[in-house]
Amino acid sequence: MKNKLKKIVWIILLGILECSVLFAGNPIIPNISMADPHIHIFNNMAYLYSTRDADSTAHKFVMPDWKIWSSKDLVNWKLERTINPRETYMGQSNRCWAPDVACKNGSWFFYFSNGNSNTGVLKGSSPTGSFVDILGKPLLTEDLTTGKEYDPTVLVDDDGIAYIAFGHYRADDKNLNYYIAKLGSDMMSLTEKPKVIKIIGDADILTGNDKPTLHKRNGIYYLSAGTHYATAKNIYGPYIRRGNSGNDEYGLNARAHGNYFEWRNQWFHIWCDFYLGKEVAYYRKSYLTYLHYKDNGEMVDDVAFLNAHFAIGVGKYDASWDKIEAEWYMAADKIQKRECFYGGFEIQHVKNNGSLYFPNMKNLDKSSSITFHLSSVSSGTIEVRANSKNGPVLGSVKVSGTGGYVNYKNISCNLSKTQGINDIYLIFKGKSDDLFHLDWFKFELK
């Protein structure tokens, strides 16, 4: 009776979640397990595909279904759909392991792991389905390679050709590898025999793991497993070991299953924590942070942001903070995020009518002024506008050259009419193609 009551309560809770919008921080969804998350942007909406751990006390994987969440801003999340394994060839199962999703020709394809045994695919007409198991059998069968056919990652390349990578890699076991194969135009078949992904280089990373993930930036392919990653100029490789985007804190390590994605000219990293051990429950939650790229292409998770504002999460700010880093924006136009001369990152190559967007700003109505820490070799103007790029001007400051991009100054202006305002845009005006190098800004409270 007790177990039956517990089940009924859980069903009611899921029903409430299905029609609720949750205001998130870190973890993204509090009090709910979320594991192996992948976020993709479709039609200017973020969709989060994940599995979950059902038992917070379990010392093995108990993963009964997959979840699809949606968000317009990476802050407010709505549970759109639960996919039950009975909708697939798997039938009733607690082995609903990592999924991934891709879109092609107006259809969406949900790739899912049947434990670490094989991989299936569902087809749907929208990012949230409903989805149908047209094949009725695995896409990647257990005997396809000498390795493991699970943890799929799918990349639709710039030319429209799609690839699927998968597997469990061990540098000391020739039978365990990551594999890659070209998908057919139907996205539910392979056009070639899977090829071993060769990983080379001396960096002390990627010696053994599952959870491969692919993404592409500036013509370079990134193969990651947790926060460990390698890069290649060809999607088939060889991939050269590069480094660790994290620092082993906040679960940012080789086990941090998730993905890297871009939205509105900003990069993000979503991952779940996972701690191995007999006394540690297999119960994961997922987190978000800003991601930055060094000039040489290396990835850096914004651990400084996590250290200061981990629980708050991305996309939310407070005018009472000591400072707000310029690279913590949620949307941008006509700017570049680059390495700062003195370390860290900043906004550079700001052009006329360039903009940065900072929504959900608490205590703005208590602010009397704003100070910008920047460098410049030319003159221009920074406007603080409310709610939109063309919204009311809350304040404006003229900037003259500071004596070079390595010479930073604090330049301030007063603010007015901030009552009731929560979202701000910084708008940049001037004739140069590199108006300012903006490091951070802060507010003075009344």
C-alpha positions as CSV (number, residue, x, y, z in Angstrom):
1,M,0.0,0.0,0.0
2,K,2.8,2.4,0.8
3,N,4.6,1.8,-2.5
4,K,1.3,2.2,-4.3
5,L,0.6,5.5,-2.6
6,K,4.2,6.7,-3.5
7,K,3.5,5.8,-7.1
8,I,0.3,7.7,-7.2
9,V,1.9,10.8,-5.7
10,W,4.7,10.6,-8.3
11,I,2.2,10.4,-11.1
12,I,0.3,13.4,-9.8
13,L,3.6,15.4,-9.5
14,L,4.5,14.5,-13.1
15,G,1.1,15.7,-14.2
16,I,1.6,19.0,-12.5
17,L,5.1,19.4,-14.1
18,E,3.6,18.7,-17.6
19,C,1.6,21.9,-17.5
20,S,3.9,24.0,-15.3
21,V,6.7,26.4,-16.1
22,L,9.6,26.2,-13.7
23,F,11.9,29.1,-12.9
24,A,15.3,27.5,-12.9
25,G,18.8,28.1,-11.6
26,N,21.4,25.4,-10.9
27,P,20.4,22.6,-10.9
28,I,18.2,23.5,-13.9
29,I,15.2,21.7,-12.5
30,P,15.3,21.6,-8.6
31,N,14.3,18.4,-6.8
32,I,14.0,16.5,-10.1
33,S,16.6,14.2,-11.5
34,M,17.9,15.1,-15.0
35,A,20.7,13.0,-16.6
36,D,22.6,13.0,-19.8
37,P,21.1,16.3,-21.0
38,H,21.4,17.7,-24.6
39,I,20.1,21.1,-25.5
40,H,19.3,21.9,-29.2
41,I,17.9,25.1,-30.6
42,F,15.0,24.7,-33.0
43,N,12.9,27.7,-34.3
44,N,14.5,30.0,-31.8
45,M,13.5,27.8,-28.9
46,A,15.7,25.7,-26.6
47,Y,14.7,22.1,-26.3
48,L,16.3,19.9,-23.6
49,Y,16.3,16.2,-24.1
50,S,17.3,14.0,-21.1
51,T,16.8,10.8,-19.2
52,R,16.4,10.6,-15.4
53,D,17.3,8.6,-12.4
54,A,14.2,7.4,-10.7
55,D,15.6,6.4,-7.3
56,S,17.6,8.8,-5.2
57,T,19.0,6.0,-3.1
58,A,19.9,3.5,-5.9
59,H,23.4,2.2,-6.3
60,K,22.7,1.2,-9.9
61,F,21.1,2.9,-12.9
62,V,17.3,3.0,-12.6
63,M,16.3,5.1,-15.7
64,P,12.6,4.5,-16.7
65,D,11.9,7.2,-19.3
66,W,13.1,10.3,-21.2
67,K,11.9,13.9,-20.8
68,I,11.6,16.8,-23.2
69,W,11.7,20.3,-21.8
70,S,11.4,23.6,-23.7
71,S,12.4,27.2,-22.9
72,K,12.4,30.6,-24.5
73,D,15.2,31.9,-22.3
74,L,17.1,29.1,-20.6
75,V,15.5,30.3,-17.3
76,N,11.9,29.2,-17.5
77,W,11.4,25.6,-18.4
78,K,8.3,23.7,-19.4
79,L,8.1,19.9,-19.4
80,E,6.7,19.1,-22.8
81,R,6.7,15.3,-23.0
82,T,7.7,12.1,-21.4
83,I,8.7,9.3,-23.7
84,N,8.1,5.9,-22.2
85,P,10.2,3.0,-23.4
86,R,7.0,1.1,-24.2
87,E,6.7,3.5,-27.2
88,T,9.8,1.8,-28.6
89,Y,11.0,-1.7,-29.4
90,M,12.5,-1.8,-25.9
91,G,9.2,-2.3,-24.1
92,Q,9.0,-1.8,-20.3
93,S,12.6,-1.0,-19.2
94,N,14.7,0.9,-16.7
95,R,17.5,1.2,-19.2
96,C,16.5,4.5,-20.9
97,W,20.0,5.8,-21.3
98,A,21.3,8.9,-23.1
99,P,19.4,10.4,-26.0
100,D,20.1,13.0,-28.7
101,V,18.0,14.7,-31.3
102,A,18.5,16.1,-34.8
103,C,16.3,17.8,-37.3
104,K,16.3,17.4,-41.1
105,N,13.8,18.0,-43.9
106,G,11.1,19.2,-41.5
107,S,11.2,16.1,-39.2
108,W,12.8,15.5,-35.9
109,F,14.7,12.3,-34.9
110,F,15.1,11.2,-31.3
111,Y,18.0,8.8,-30.9
112,F,18.1,6.8,-27.7
113,S,20.3,4.3,-25.9
114,N,18.9,1.0,-24.8
115,G,21.2,0.7,-21.9
116,N,24.7,0.2,-23.2
117,S,23.5,-2.5,-25.6
118,N,22.1,-0.7,-28.7
119,T,20.6,2.5,-30.1
120,G,17.2,3.2,-31.6
121,V,15.5,6.1,-33.3
122,L,12.1,7.7,-33.2
123,K,10.6,10.1,-35.8
124,G,8.4,13.1,-35.1
125,S,6.9,16.1,-36.8
126,S,8.1,18.6,-34.1
127,P,10.8,19.0,-31.6
128,T,8.5,17.6,-28.9
129,G,6.9,14.8,-31.0
130,S,4.8,12.8,-30.8
131,F,7.4,10.3,-31.9
132,V,7.0,7.0,-33.7
133,D,9.3,4.0,-33.7
134,I,9.1,3.4,-37.4
135,L,12.0,0.8,-37.5
136,G,10.7,-1.2,-34.6
137,K,14.2,-2.4,-34.0
138,P,17.7,-0.9,-33.2
139,L,19.4,1.5,-35.7
140,L,22.7,0.5,-34.2
141,T,22.7,-3.2,-33.3
142,E,24.8,-4.9,-30.7
143,D,26.9,-6.7,-33.3
144,L,27.5,-3.6,-35.5
145,T,31.1,-3.1,-34.2
146,T,33.5,-4.8,-31.8
147,G,32.6,-2.1,-29.2
148,K,29.5,-0.7,-27.7
149,E,26.6,0.8,-29.6
150,Y,25.2,3.4,-27.3
151,D,25.4,7.1,-26.2
152,P,24.6,8.5,-29.7
153,T,25.5,12.0,-30.8
154,V,24.3,13.4,-34.1
155,L,25.6,16.3,-36.1
156,V,24.0,17.7,-39.3
157,D,26.9,19.3,-41.1
158,D,26.8,22.6,-43.0
159,D,26.2,20.7,-46.3
160,G,23.2,18.9,-44.8
161,I,24.8,15.5,-44.4
162,A,24.2,14.0,-41.0
163,Y,26.6,11.8,-39.0
164,I,26.1,9.7,-35.9
165,A,28.9,8.9,-33.5
166,F,28.7,6.5,-30.5
167,G,30.5,4.1,-28.4
168,H,32.8,3.5,-25.4
169,Y,36.5,4.3,-26.0
170,R,39.4,2.8,-24.2
171,A,43.0,3.8,-25.2
172,D,44.3,0.5,-23.9
173,D,41.6,-1.7,-25.6
174,K,41.6,-1.9,-29.4
175,N,38.0,-3.4,-29.3
176,L,36.6,-0.4,-27.5
177,N,36.4,2.8,-29.6
178,Y,34.2,5.7,-30.6
179,Y,32.7,5.1,-34.1
180,I,31.2,7.4,-36.7
181,A,29.0,6.8,-39.7
182,K,27.1,8.8,-42.2
183,L,23.3,8.7,-41.9
184,G,21.0,8.2,-44.8
185,S,18.7,11.0,-46.0
186,D,16.0,9.3,-44.0
187,M,18.1,9.8,-40.8
188,M,17.1,6.2,-39.8
189,S,19.7,4.2,-41.8
190,L,23.5,4.1,-42.2
191,T,25.0,4.7,-45.6
192,E,28.4,3.2,-44.6
193,K,30.0,0.9,-42.2
194,P,30.9,2.7,-38.9
195,K,34.5,3.9,-38.9
196,V,36.8,4.0,-35.8
197,I,37.4,7.6,-34.6
198,K,41.2,7.9,-34.1
199,I,42.2,10.1,-31.2
200,I,45.8,11.3,-31.0
201,G,47.9,13.7,-29.0
202,D,49.7,13.8,-25.6
203,A,47.2,15.6,-23.4
204,D,46.3,13.7,-20.3
205,I,42.6,13.4,-21.3
206,L,40.3,11.1,-23.3
207,T,42.0,7.9,-22.3
208,G,38.7,6.1,-21.7
209,N,35.0,7.0,-21.5
210,D,31.6,6.7,-23.1
211,K,29.3,9.7,-23.8
212,P,30.9,11.1,-27.0
213,T,29.4,14.4,-28.2
214,L,30.1,16.3,-31.4
215,H,29.7,19.9,-32.3
216,K,31.3,22.3,-34.8
217,R,32.6,25.9,-34.5
218,N,34.5,28.0,-37.1
219,G,35.1,24.9,-39.3
220,I,36.5,22.9,-36.5
221,Y,34.9,19.7,-35.2
222,Y,34.9,19.1,-31.4
223,L,34.7,15.6,-30.0
224,S,34.0,15.7,-26.3
225,A,33.4,13.2,-23.5
226,G,32.4,15.0,-20.4
227,T,34.6,18.1,-20.3
228,H,37.5,16.4,-22.0
229,Y,37.7,17.2,-25.7
230,A,39.7,16.8,-28.9
231,T,39.4,18.7,-32.3
232,A,39.8,17.9,-35.9
233,K,39.4,19.6,-39.3
234,N,37.6,16.5,-40.7
235,I,34.6,15.0,-39.0
236,Y,36.1,11.5,-39.3
237,G,39.3,12.7,-37.6
238,P,41.9,12.1,-36.5
239,Y,41.0,14.1,-33.4
240,I,43.8,15.8,-31.5
241,R,43.5,15.8,-27.7
242,R,43.2,19.4,-26.6
243,G,42.2,19.8,-22.9
244,N,39.5,20.1,-20.3
245,S,36.9,22.8,-20.6
246,G,36.2,22.5,-16.9
247,N,38.3,22.3,-13.7
248,D,36.9,19.2,-12.0
249,E,34.6,21.4,-9.8
250,Y,30.8,21.4,-10.0
251,G,31.0,18.0,-11.6
252,L,32.9,19.5,-14.6
253,N,35.0,16.4,-15.3
254,A,35.2,13.5,-17.7
255,R,31.9,12.1,-16.4
256,A,29.9,15.4,-17.0
257,H,27.6,14.0,-19.7
258,G,26.0,16.9,-21.7
259,N,26.7,19.1,-24.7
260,Y,27.9,22.5,-25.8
261,F,25.6,24.7,-27.8
262,E,25.2,28.2,-29.2
263,W,22.2,30.5,-29.0
264,R,21.8,34.2,-29.9
265,N,25.6,34.6,-30.3
266,Q,26.4,33.1,-26.9
267,W,27.8,29.7,-26.1
268,F,26.6,27.5,-23.2
269,H,27.5,24.2,-21.6
270,I,24.9,21.9,-20.1
271,W,26.0,18.8,-18.1
272,C,25.0,16.5,-15.3
273,D,27.1,15.5,-12.3
274,F,28.0,11.9,-11.7
275,Y,30.1,10.5,-8.9
276,L,31.1,6.9,-9.0
277,G,31.3,4.8,-5.9
278,K,29.5,2.1,-4.0
279,E,28.2,4.5,-1.4
280,V,27.1,7.2,-3.9
281,A,23.6,7.0,-5.3
282,Y,23.2,7.1,-9.1
283,Y,21.0,10.2,-9.0
284,R,22.1,13.0,-11.3
285,K,21.0,16.6,-11.7
286,S,21.9,19.0,-14.6
287,Y,23.5,22.4,-14.7
288,L,24.2,25.3,-17.1
289,T,27.0,27.8,-17.4
290,Y,28.4,30.2,-20.0
291,L,31.1,28.8,-22.3
292,H,33.9,30.8,-23.9
293,Y,36.5,30.1,-26.6
294,K,40.1,31.2,-26.5
295,D,41.5,32.8,-29.6
296,N,43.2,29.4,-30.3
297,G,39.9,27.6,-30.2
298,E,40.3,26.1,-26.7
299,M,37.0,25.9,-24.7
300,V,36.6,27.3,-21.2
301,D,33.7,26.8,-18.9
302,D,33.0,30.0,-16.9
303,V,33.9,28.7,-13.5
304,A,34.3,32.3,-12.2
305,F,30.6,32.7,-12.8
306,L,29.8,29.4,-11.1
307,N,32.0,30.4,-8.1
308,A,30.0,33.6,-7.7
309,H,26.5,32.7,-8.8
310,F,26.2,29.0,-9.2
311,A,22.7,28.6,-7.6
312,I,21.3,31.6,-9.6
313,G,22.2,30.2,-13.0
314,V,22.5,31.8,-16.4
315,G,20.2,34.6,-17.6
316,K,19.6,36.2,-14.2
317,Y,21.4,39.2,-12.7
318,D,21.3,41.5,-9.7
319,A,22.3,45.2,-9.8
320,S,23.7,44.7,-6.3
321,W,26.5,42.4,-7.6
322,D,30.0,43.7,-7.3
323,K,30.3,43.6,-11.1
324,I,28.7,41.9,-14.1
325,E,31.1,40.5,-16.6
326,A,30.3,41.6,-20.1
327,E,30.6,38.1,-21.5
328,W,27.7,36.9,-19.3
329,Y,25.1,38.3,-21.8
330,M,22.2,36.3,-23.1
331,A,22.0,37.7,-26.6
332,A,24.4,39.9,-28.6
333,D,24.8,41.5,-32.0
334,K,27.7,43.0,-33.9
335,I,30.3,42.1,-31.2
336,Q,32.9,39.4,-30.6
337,K,33.6,37.6,-27.3
338,R,37.4,37.3,-27.1
339,E,40.2,36.9,-24.6
340,C,41.1,39.9,-22.5
341,F,44.7,41.2,-22.5
342,Y,44.8,40.8,-18.7
343,G,43.2,37.4,-18.6
344,G,39.7,36.1,-18.8
345,F,37.3,37.3,-21.5
346,E,35.6,40.5,-22.6
347,I,33.6,42.0,-25.5
348,Q,35.7,43.3,-28.4
349,H,35.2,44.4,-32.1
350,V,32.1,46.3,-31.1
351,K,30.5,47.9,-34.2
352,N,27.9,50.6,-34.6
353,N,24.5,49.5,-33.3
354,G,26.1,46.5,-31.6
355,S,24.2,45.3,-28.5
356,L,24.3,43.1,-25.4
357,Y,21.2,41.8,-23.7
358,F,20.9,41.2,-19.9
359,P,17.4,40.1,-18.8
360,N,15.9,39.4,-15.4
361,M,17.9,42.2,-13.6
362,K,16.9,42.5,-10.0
363,N,17.2,45.8,-8.0
364,L,17.6,47.9,-11.2
365,D,15.1,50.4,-9.7
366,K,17.5,50.9,-6.8
367,S,20.4,51.9,-9.2
368,S,21.4,55.5,-9.5
369,S,24.3,55.0,-12.0
370,I,26.2,52.5,-14.1
371,T,30.0,52.2,-14.5
372,F,31.7,50.5,-17.5
373,H,35.3,49.1,-17.2
374,L,36.6,49.4,-20.8
375,S,39.4,50.4,-23.2
376,S,39.2,52.1,-26.5
377,V,41.2,53.9,-29.2
378,S,38.2,55.7,-30.7
379,S,35.2,57.7,-29.6
380,G,31.6,56.4,-29.2
381,T,28.6,56.2,-27.0
382,I,27.0,53.5,-24.8
383,E,23.3,53.7,-24.3
384,V,21.4,51.7,-21.6
385,R,18.0,50.9,-22.9
386,A,15.0,49.2,-21.3
387,N,13.3,46.1,-22.6
388,S,14.4,46.2,-26.3
389,K,17.1,47.6,-28.5
390,N,14.8,50.6,-29.3
391,G,13.4,50.9,-25.8
392,P,13.5,54.0,-23.6
393,V,17.0,55.3,-22.8
394,L,17.8,54.9,-19.1
395,G,21.2,56.4,-19.4
396,S,23.9,57.3,-21.9
397,V,27.7,57.9,-21.7
398,K,30.2,59.2,-24.3
399,V,33.5,57.4,-24.4
400,S,36.7,58.9,-25.7
401,G,39.9,56.9,-26.4
402,T,41.5,55.5,-23.3
403,G,45.0,55.5,-24.8
404,G,44.9,52.0,-26.2
405,Y,43.1,48.6,-25.8
406,V,45.4,47.7,-22.9
407,N,44.6,50.9,-21.0
408,Y,41.3,50.5,-19.1
409,K,39.2,53.2,-17.5
410,N,36.0,53.3,-15.5
411,I,33.4,55.5,-17.2
412,S,30.0,56.2,-15.6
413,C,26.6,57.7,-16.3
414,N,23.5,58.3,-14.3
415,L,20.4,56.2,-14.7
416,S,16.7,57.3,-14.6
417,K,13.3,55.9,-15.1
418,T,14.4,52.4,-13.9
419,Q,11.2,51.7,-11.9
420,G,9.7,48.5,-13.0
421,I,12.5,47.7,-15.5
422,N,14.0,44.2,-15.5
423,D,15.6,43.7,-18.9
424,I,18.3,46.0,-20.3
425,Y,20.2,46.3,-23.5
426,L,23.6,48.0,-23.9
427,I,23.7,49.7,-27.3
428,F,26.9,50.9,-28.8
429,K,27.2,53.8,-31.2
430,G,30.2,55.0,-33.2
431,K,32.1,54.9,-36.5
432,S,34.9,52.4,-35.7
433,D,34.7,48.6,-36.3
434,D,36.3,48.1,-32.9
435,L,34.7,50.7,-30.7
436,F,35.3,49.3,-27.3
437,H,36.8,46.5,-25.3
438,L,34.2,46.1,-22.5
439,D,35.4,44.0,-19.6
440,W,32.6,44.4,-17.0
441,F,30.1,46.9,-15.6
442,K,28.5,47.6,-12.3
443,F,25.7,49.6,-10.7
444,E,25.8,52.1,-7.9
445,L,22.7,51.7,-5.7
446,K,20.7,54.6,-4.2
